[in-house]
Amino acid sequence: MYADVILPVPIPKWFTYRVEAEFQEQIGIGYRVMVPFGNRKILTGIVAKVHPKAPEIYQAKAILDVLDDFPVVNALQIKFWNWMAGYYCCHIGEVMNAALPSGLKLSTESRVHLHPNFDPEAPGFPMDGRELLVLETLAKHDEMRVEQFEQILPGKTIHKIIKSLLSKGAVLLYESVKEKYSPKTEHRIRLAKKFLTEENQLQDLFLELKGKQKQEQVLLQYLQLIPVFQKPELNDAGLLKNVLTDAGCSQSSIDTLIKKEVLESFRVTISRFEEQTVGNDSITLSPLQQEAVQEIHGQFEDKNTLLLHGITGSGKTEIYIELIKEVLDSGSQVLLLLPEIALTTHLVFRLQKVFGNKMGVYHSKYSDNERVEVWQGVLKGRFNFVIGVRSSLFLPFDSLGLVIIDEEHEPSYKQFDPAPRFQARDAAIMLAWMHQAKTILGSATPAFESFFNAQNGKYGYVKLDKRYGNAELPHFHLADILKDKKKNLLKLDFTRILREKIQDALNRQEQVLIFQNRRGYAPYISCEDCGWIPQCEHCDVSLTYHQYQEELRCHYCGFKEKPPKACPACGSHKLTTVGVGTERIEENLSLLFPEARIARMDLDTTRSKYGYQRILEDFGAGNVDILVGTQMITKGLDFDRVSLVGVVDADRILYFPDFRSGERAFQQITQVAGRAGRREKTGDVVIQTRRPDQLIFSQIMSGNYTDFYQQEIRERKQFYYPPFIKNIKVTTKHKDYKTAENASLHLKNLVTTIEAKKIVLGPEKSLIGKIKNLYLFEIWIKLEKSVSVQEYFKKELMEKIMELQAEKKFRSVRFLVDVDPF
């Protein structure tokens, strides 16, 4: 018997291994196995296929061990991984690496042991004293970890010695594997079973303990809490040790009773998640929402995917809840995708009230062990409904009935690094198709690709154009930054109208959201005399100034340094900050409104697991008057008292060198504006800009998405941009500028020979030409949308890349393929 195994390595093919007789009964698709790879490595792989055919090209090695009693991955997942590897031009091992939570992978540590065939008497390999010492030590211990040798050989020479011994065939180096996942346990105690057979035995025990008051107290306290004769099953479950100590019992007396075998100490495995019971929180749909649900059912009769185009505050969440209930009642599973971890914390509480312990939550801020428990919860049927971010696509679903992608337009659904560089929205549609499930794409400002498919009849389409209840859309105000600056009305980056509106909201004890899509204090600092700007040592970008930490930081590689006291170029002390980040806005607001309680929400303040949640809880409880934030605050937030939203610099989003910049500006400003006045009271939105005459602002203010879409889509068609073509970007990376450029030029020449309807642009130096000491060049390919053309082209492209990498001069070049780049 043989098994094809998927290994976590960037190699295109599966590897076939021999299944020894001892494992033949316990192996199948989806089991984790330990296998040898190369001469020294041991890897953990997933069995993709079991069959009787031996490989023709090489001698199959034997599987070393089977790690599971039941499969942790199902056949549908492997099919999905295969599709993702093909569509996004990567290897299935890279998909497997992204799919499995770290806790299901094995950690490795290098170990050294004597080579069984090594003859120390053989001539030709003289050993020095240090090498002989290593061999003598190994002869006594059989095997040792690399770091253990540092105790007998101080200094940093051990790796050189082991390398020398490897070359002489004296030792073998291999990876010792350890399970990462460990279940959570708690320490419990119970009364030994021998005292439960007859009451006399318990009486004899009390006589024996007479005079030992502390031990008597422990026993009496236990019997008071656990009526062992009336309910013996409670004794089986036992008590947490700390329950007795909290009740005043002595820890040493408890330990003494355990030694005397009066009490038994034992551990039980428990869930890392609090058990939730299904709440009584019922959802009442408005007539418009009920109508939308009926319309969705009607569209699903002949369409598998549907776009729910509902304006901000129209009550899409209630519609989701109604549809989720229906699918769960039918016995199928549901996946609700959200673009960011940030959103999950806000929605989890709301959905748990309805679905209780049927619902699992899955995102990267959870620990490895927590994610494994959700994975196993889906496998065992504990969680039939999962709410999560893009990584939750990889969970072991076996009967999906509905996939919902909320805020489907969000760029954060795109995985940038590492491979697979997938678009979670598109991958979710494919996953649903494989399960024969339905898909709902929800958004107030749909992605052009989704709206295009809905307009062409490929997707169903349902529109909600009224806010839930009596809520009205906010009033918009355009604030001209340049006009206020000329009249000397611009103070600390805030126009007069925005300052007045903030003061009015504070006077009415209402809350304010301020949006600026740039974290840090200022984009950069500059010398007023010579124009010097501090640059990152490893990337082609200026360093962002963070005042709170008093440092200059690169947002690409993490490099940081203290700001200089004087200009290194000319010695001037006239160093000034240029531009505005969230940190600076927070400071300016505290100067303008000293009485206001201000908080900031960006990547710097939400790094911890519950950072986002704490800020939102404070804001929801009314402990914060003004919340400053990046795109994190543009979506999903629903607070009654927010009456004003301010957009500090709309031009920064609009004038960005990207064909999607107009679409992004419309989406972000509309989304953040939707946070204002979400109940009976009408809110205000102030947009600060230097170009108030731009047509896009009047379209945002009127909420006219269709007009904006039609204007933009004409340009997309004229200049060959999505959704009319398929975009593929290939980036070459290398530490040497010329090597990176030459690799890109060679690849461009090879790509142009592929027979397909395409436009090849570049190679050009990337917008940021160097990141982490690697130079970047890009080739952009505009490809015909035909499925067969795409499949053929991608296959040929990967072959051309492998052809280039086989050349010695390009062996160290990294080629990154990004399908549907954002």
N, C-alpha and C positions, 0 to 999 in steps of 0.2 A: 504494500500500500504506500502511496506517495501523497504528499500535500503541497499545494502551491501556497506560498506564504508571502504576504505583503510585509515588507520591511521598511522601517522608518529611515530610508536613505534615498537621495535624489537620483534614482536609477529607474529607467522606464519599465523594466520587466519584473514579473513575479519570479521568485526563486522556488525551485522544487526540492523538497527534502524527503528522505526516507522515513516512514513511520514504523518504528519497531513494534513487535507483537504486543509488548506490555502496554502500549498507548492506543492500540487500534480500536479498543472498545470505548475509549473516552475522548475521542477527537472528532471534530466536525467543523463546519463553516462557522466562523466567528469566535473560535477559541483562541486564547493567547498561548503562544508557544515560545520556548527559549531555543534558539538555534545558533550554531556556529556560523560566523561570516568572515571570510578571509582566513588568514592564518592565526590571528590572535583574538579576534573580537567574538563576543557572544551578544546577540541582539534579541529583543522581544518582537515577535511579529504576530500578525493575525492570519489565521487560516482562511484562504479565499476559496479553496477547492480541494476535495479529496478524490483521488482516482488511482487506477492501477498502472498508469503509464510512466515508465522511467524516462528521465531526460536523455536526449540523444547526444548532446554536446559534452556534457560533463558528468562525473560520477556524483550521484546524490549523497550528501552527508545526512547523518541521522538527526532527527529532532531530539534535543537533550531532555526536554521536560514539557509537560502540558500544565499550564498554570491555573486552569479554571475547571470547576465542576459543571458549569453550564456556559453557553456562549455569551460573551459580553457584547458582541456585534451581530446583527442579523444580515441576511442575504440582500435585503433591500438597501441597507446602508452601503454595502460593498458596491452595489450597482450604482448608487448615488456618487460614491467616491470615484468610480471609474469615469462617470460622466463629467464630474468636476475636473478631473485631471485632463481629460481630452479637451473640454471647452475652454478651460483657462490656461492651457499650454504649460502644464507642470507635471510632476510625477506623482503616482498614486501614494508613494511613501510620504511625500510632503503633505498630501491631503490627510493621510492617516495621522501624521504628527499633529496637525491642526485639530483633527476630529476628536481624538482621545484626550480626556482630561489627564493632566500630569499624574494624578494619583493612580491611574490605571497603567501608567508606564512604569518601567523599572529603572531605579537609579543604578549607576555603575561606579565601581571604584577599582582602580588598577591593583592587581595582585601579581606577585612574582613567585614562580616555583621552578625547581630544577627540571631541566629537559630530561625525559626518561632515557633518551638515546645518547646522552652526553657521556663521553669517556674522558675523565680528567687526565688519564695517562697518555692519551693520543698526542703525537707530536704536531707541531705547526701552529699551536695557539698558546703562546706563553702568557701567563697570568701575572699581573703585578700583585703586591701585597693586599691592596684594597679589594681587588676582585676575588682573591682567595678567601678573604674574610667574609665577603658576601656569600660565597659558595659554602663555606663551613657553617655559617649561620642557617642557611637554607636546609642543609643536610640535617640539622637538629629540629627545625620547625616545619619542614615540608613546604609550607607556603607562607608568605608575608605580604602585608600592604607596603607600597612604595615608601610611604612616610615613616614606617617603622624602622627602616634602614638608617634614617637620619639620627637615631639614637646611638648607633654604633659607628656611623661615619659622619661626624659633624661637618657642616659646610654645605655648599650648593653643588657638590660634585656627584651626588648619588645618581642623577639622571644620566650623566655621561658614562658612569660605570655600568649601569644597567644596559645602556645602549651598546656598549662594547661587548658585554656578555651575551646580548642578543645576537650580535653579528658573529660571535664565535660559536653560536648554537649551544651555549651552556645553560641558558634559562629560557622560560616561556613567560610571556606577559599575557594576562587575560583579564577580563572584566568580571568581577564578582557582582551578581545581581541581587537587588533588594527590593521587595515590594514597597512602594511609596505609601499606598493607602493603609491607614490604620483606623479601624472602627472606634468610635467614641464609647468608652465604658464608664460605669460608675460603681463605686465600692459599696456593697450592701452587707448587712448581717442578718442572721435569722437564728431562731432557736433550733438546736440540734434535734433531729427527728426522733431520737431515742426517748426524749422527754415527752413526746406526744402520744405514745402508745397507751400509757396509763397515767391517771392523775396522781397516783401515789408516788411515782417517780419524781414528779415536779415538787411534791410535798417534801420528799426526802432531800431534794436539792436545796430547798429553803432551810431545812434543818442543818444541812452541811454548811450553809453560808451564814448561819446565825453568828452575829457578832461582827461580821464583815459588812458593815453598813453600806459602803460605797458600791460593793458588788451586788448587794440586795437591791439597792436603789436602781441599778441598771436593769436588773431582771424585772422588777416591778414596773418600771417605766415602759419596758418593752411590752409586757403583758397588757398594760393599760392601753397601749396604742394598737396592739395586734391581739385580738381575742382568739388564741390559737385553737381552742377546742370548738368554739362556735363556727369559726371560719378558718379552717386549716389552710385554704388556698392563699390567704393573706400571708401566712408564715412562709409559704414557698417563695412569694415575691420579696419578702424581707423588708428591711428598712434601710434607708440611707444612714451611713454611720454618723453623719453630722446631726441627724435629727435627735439622737440621744445626747450628744455633747451640747447641742443648743438648749436641750431641756435641763441642763445642769449636771449631767452624768460625767464621771471622771473618765478621761481617755485611757488612763492606765488600767482602770478597773475593767473597761470593755476589753482591752488587750489581754488581761489576765483570764477573763471568762472564755476568750477565744482559745488561749493556750490550754485551758482545762477542758476544751471541747464541749463547753456548755453552749456557746454561741459558735456559729459557722460564719466565716468570712468568705464572700464570693463576689465575683464581678459579673455584671450583665451589660450586654451591648445595647446602647440606646441611640436614638436618632439625634442628629445635630440640630434638627429643626423642631421648634415647638409644635406640639400637636394642636391643630386647629379643628374646631368642630364647625360644621356648616352653619353659618349664621342665618338669622331670619330677615336679613336685609333684602327686601324685595324691591324690584325695579319697576317703576310705572312708566310706560312709554307714552309719549304725547301722541295725538292722532297722526301728526306728520311722521313721527318715528315708526309707528305701526304700519303706516302706508309704505315707508321705506323698506321695512322688513318683508312685507308682502311682495314688493317690487323685486327685492333681492332673490326671493324664492322663485319668482317668475323668470328672472334672468338666468338663474342657475339651471333651469330646465334644458337649455341648449348652449350655455356657456360655462366653462370651468373656472374662468377668472373674471373678476368684476372690480371695477373702480368705483369706490364710494367717495364721491366728491362732495364733502360737507364742509361748509365754512367754519372758521374757528368758533367754538361754543355752540355748535349745532346739535351736540349730544351723540356723537359717533360711539362713545364708550358704552352707552346704554344699549345701543343697537348690537354692538359686539357681544355684550353680556347675554342678551336674548338669544342670539344665534349660537353662542357657546353652550348655553343650557340645552338647547335643542339637540346639538350634536352629541353632548355627553350623555343625554338621556337615551340616545340611539345606540350607545355602547362604543362609539368611536372616540379617538383622541383629538385634541385641539392644541395647536401651537399659536401663541400670540407673540409676534416679533415686535420689538421696540428698538429704535435706533441707538439708544445710549443707556448705560447703566443708570445714569441720572434719572431717567424717566421711570425706571422700574420701581424705585423706592416709593415714588408718589402713587403709582397705580396699584402696587401690591396690596397695600392696606385696604384699598377700596374693593378690589376683587376678592380678597380673602374673606371679607364680610359675606360675600355671596357664595363662594366655592369652597371655603375652608380647606380641609386637608386633602381635597382632590387635586389641589393646585401646587405645582412645584415652581421654584424660581431658579433661573440659571444664568449666571453672568460671571465675568472674570474677577470681580471684587470678592467673590466667595473663595474660601480656601480650597486647596486641592481636595481635601477630604469631604468638604461640603458638596463639591461638584460631583464627586464619585457617588455620594449618597443620592443625589438627584438622578444621576445616570441609572443607578440600580433601582431607584424608585420607579422610573419609567419602564425598565426591564420587567419588574415584578408586578406592574399594574397598580402600584400605589398612587402614582401621579398620572392621571389621564389628561390633565390640562397643564401645560407649561407656559409660563411667561418668561421671555428672556431676550437676550441680544443675539447677534448674528451667529455666535458659536452654538446656540441651542438648536440650530439646523441639524447638527451632527448627532443629536440624542437618538437612542435606539427605539424609535417609534416603529410599531408594526401594523397599526391600523388608523392612520390619520384620516380624519373626516373633514377637517377644516383648518386652513392656515390663514391667519390674519396678519397683514404687514401694516402696522400703524405708522403714520407719518412716512409713507413709502418713498417720498421724494428725498429723504435725508441723505446727505453724502456719507454719513458715518455707517451706512449699510455696506460701504465698500471697504474691503480689506486691502490695505496697501502693502504691508510687509509683515511677515514673510509670505512665501507662496503657501497655499493657493491665493492669488489676488482676486478674490471672487466678489461679486455683487450679491449680497444676501437676498435682495428682493427677487432678482432673476433666478437665483439658485432655489429659493423657496417655491417659486412657481413650478420649477422642474420637479422638486421633491413632492409637491402636492400631486402633480401629474402621475408620478410613479406610484403613489398610493391611491390613485383615482379619487383624490379629495378635491374640494373646492377651495379657491383662494380669493380673499378680499384684500384689495389695496385701498387703504384709507388715507385721505389727505385733504387739506383745505387748499393746497397749492400743488397739484400733482406734478410729477416729473414729466417732461415733454414726451418721453418715450411711452409712458403709461397713457397719457391723454391722447396721443397719436393712435395707439392701439384701440382705445375706446371709441375714438371718432371713426376709425375704419371698420368697426364691428368685430374686431378680434376679441376684445374684452366686452363684457357687459358694462353698463353705466347707470349709476343711480346718483342723483344730485340732491343735496340738502342745502337750500339757500336761505334758511331762516334759523336764527339762534333759538336754543332751547328755552322754553318758558317765555317770559316777557322781556328777555335781555335784548338790548339794541346794539348795533355796531357802533364803534367809537367814532368821535369826531377827530378828523385829521387837521394838523396845522403844519405848514411848511415854514421852517425858520431859515432865513438866508444868512449864512455865517458871514459872508463878505460884506453885506449891507450893514450888519450890526458892528462889524469891525471898523468900517469907515466912520460910523456915527459914535464910535467909542462905547458901544453898548455890550460888547462881548467881554464877559468876565470869566476868567479861569476856564475857558473853552465852552462856556454855556451862554447861549443867546438870551436876550431879555425875556422872550415869551416862555422859554423852557424854565427859566428861574422863577418867573411869576407863577406858572402852573404848578411847579413843585411846592412853592410856598402855600398856594391855595389848598393843595392836597394835604399838606401837613397841618394847616389850620383846621381842616375838617376831620383830622385824625384818620386820614385815608393813606393807603400805601402807594409807593412809586417803584417802578422798574426802570432801570437805566441800562441800555444795551450798547456795548462797544466790543466789537469782535477782535480785540487785541489785548492779550494779557500782559502783565508787567507794568512798570511805572511809565516807561516811554520806549518807543521802538529803538532808539539809540541815543548816545550822547555825542556831541560834536564840539570841536574847538572853534570859538568865534573868530580867532585870528587867522588860523591857517586851514581850517576846514577838516582837520583830522577826525576820523571816525574809527572807533575800535572795532577790529575784525576778529572773527573766530580763527584760531590757529589751524583748525582742521577742516573748516568749511568756508565757502565763498559767501558768507553772510555777515552782516554787522551784529554785534552783541546787543541783546536787549537789556535795558537797565531795570533792575528790580530794587526798589528803594527799601522795602521792608527787610530783605535779607542783606542789603547793602552790597550788591554784587552785579556784575555783568554776566549774562548767561546766554549761551547758544541754545535755541529751541530745537535744533536738529541733532546735535551730538551730545548735549549736556555739559559741554565745557564751560567752566565759570572762573572768574577772577575778580579781584577787588577793583573798584573804579580808581583810576589814577588821580593823584592830587593835582598834578600838572600835566599838560599835553606832552607826550613823549617825543613829538615831532619838533615843536618849537619852544617848549618850556612855559607857554602861557598858562595862567591859572583860570582863563575865561572858558571853562567847560560848561556847556549848557545841554539840557535835555531837549530832544526834538521829537515831536509827535506825542500821542496820548494813548496810554494803556489803561486797563481797568484799575490798576493800583493808584495811578495818578488821579483818575476820576474820583475814586473813593476819597482821596486826600482833599481834592478841590471841593467836593460836596461838603466835607466836614468843616471847611473854611467858610463856605457860603451859608451853610445851615448848621451852625454849631449845636443847636438843640436837638437835631435829628439823630436817630439811632440808625447807623449805616452798616451794611454787611456786603461782602464781596463773594461772588461765586464764579470761580474759574478753575483751571486745572491745578493751580497752586493751592487753593483753599479746599479742594475736594479730593485730594490724593488718598486720604485714609478711607477705610471701608465704609464708615458711616458719616464721612464729612459732609456729603451732599444732604443726607437725611437730616443731620443736625441743623444745618442752615435753613432748610425748608420748614422744619418743625418750629424753629424760632420765628420765621416769617409768618407761618400759619397761625401761631399763637399771638401775633401782634407785637412781638418783642423787637421787630425791625421795621423801621419806617421806609427806608430806601434800600433796595437791593440792586447792586451793580453787578453785571455779569456779561459773559461772552455768549456764544450761541446756546449754551446750556439753558438759558432762561427763555429761549424763543419758543419752546415747545412743551406741551403737556401740563404746564402749571395752571391751576384753576383755583384762584383765591378770590373770595367775595369782595375784599376791601381794596383791591388794586384799582385805582381810578385813573392812573396816569402811566403812560409808557413814553420814555424818551429815547430816541435813536441819536447818539452823539455825532456820528460821522457816517452818513449813508454813502458818501462818495467812495469811501475805502472799500466797500463791498462791490459797488457798481463798476469802478474803474480798475479792474483786475485783468491781467492778460490771459483771459480764458474765454472760450466761446460760450461758456455757461454763465458768465458773470451777471448778465441781465436776469437770467432765470433765477440765479441764487439770490440776487438782491430782492427781486419780487417775493420770493419764498420767505427769506429771513425777516424782511420788514413786515410782511403780512402776518407771519406767524407770531412775532413778538407783539405786534399791534393787537392781536387777538387775545392777549392776556388782560387787556384793559376793559373794565366795566362789564363783567360777565354775569351780572344779575340784572335787577330792574334799572339800576342807575347807568346812564350813558358815560362811558369813559372818554379820555382824551389821549391822543397820540401826537407827539411833537417830533418831526423829522428834521434834523439839522443837515443842511447841504450847502455847497457853494454853487450848485447849478439847479435852482428850483424850476427852471424852464424845461427840464428833461421830461419827455412824454411819460416815462415809466412812473414818475411820481403821481401824476394825475390818474394813471391806471391803478396804482396801488390804492389811492384814496377813494376811488369809486368802486374798488373791489372787482374790477373788470378783467378777470383772468383770461377769458376767451379772446378779447381784443388783443391783449398783450401776447398771448400764444400765437394768434394768427399773424401778427406783425413779425415775431421772431422766427416762426417756422418758415416763412417765405425766404428769409436770409439763410437759414440752415439748408434749405433745398438748393438755393442758388450756389452756395459755396461747398456743398457736399459735406454736411455734418450730420451726426445722429439727430433724429431717428432714421434718416434716409440711407445711411451707410453704417458699416461696423468699423469702429476704431480699434487699432492695435498699436501699442507703443512698445518698442524694444529699446531698453537702456543697456549700454555697455559701461562697466565700472572697472577701473584699474588704478593702481597707485601712480602709474606713469601716464602723463598726459597724452603722449604720442601713441602709446600702445592702445589706450582707450579709443582714441580717434581712428587709428588704423583698423582696429577690430570692427568699429561701426561702419567704416567705408567698405570693408570687405563684405560685411553682412549685407549692406545695401545692394551691392553688386550681385550677390547670390539671390537676394529676395526678388530683384527685378526679373530674374530668369524664370520665376514660378509663373506658370500659365494660369492667370486669374484676372478678372476685371478689378483693377486696383489703381490707386495713386500712392506712390512712395515718396515721402517728404523727408529731407535730411540727408545725412546726419547733421545735427546741430548740437552745439554745447547746450546742456540743460539750463533751465532758468536759473537754478543754483548749480553752478558748474563743478563744485567740489563739496562733498559731504564726507565727514570722518576720514579725511586724507585720501579719498578715492575720487578720481575725475570721472565725470558723467557725460556721455553723449547719447542722443536720442534719435531714433528713426520712428516716424509716424506713418502708419499704413491705413489708408481709407479703402475698405474692402466691400465688395458687393454683399448684400444681405442674404443672399441665397444660402440655405443650410448646407447644401452639398458643396458649394464653393468654399464656404467657411471651413468645413471639415477637412477638405483637401488641402487648402492653403495652410491651415494650422499644422497639419501633419508634415507638410513639406518644410515649413518654417522651422520646426523643431529639428528636422533632419539636417537642415543647413547649419543650424547653430551647433549641433553635435559634430558636424563636418569641420567647422571652424575650430572648435575646442580640441579637436584631435591634432591640430597643428601646434607644434612646440611653442611658437611665439605667442599664441593666444590661449595657451593652456590655463594660465592664471587669471584670465579675464572672466568677469562675471557677466552673464547675459540674463537680463530680467525681462520677461515677457508679461505685459499687462494688457489683458483683453478688457474692453469697455473702461478705459481709464477715466477717472473723474478729475 
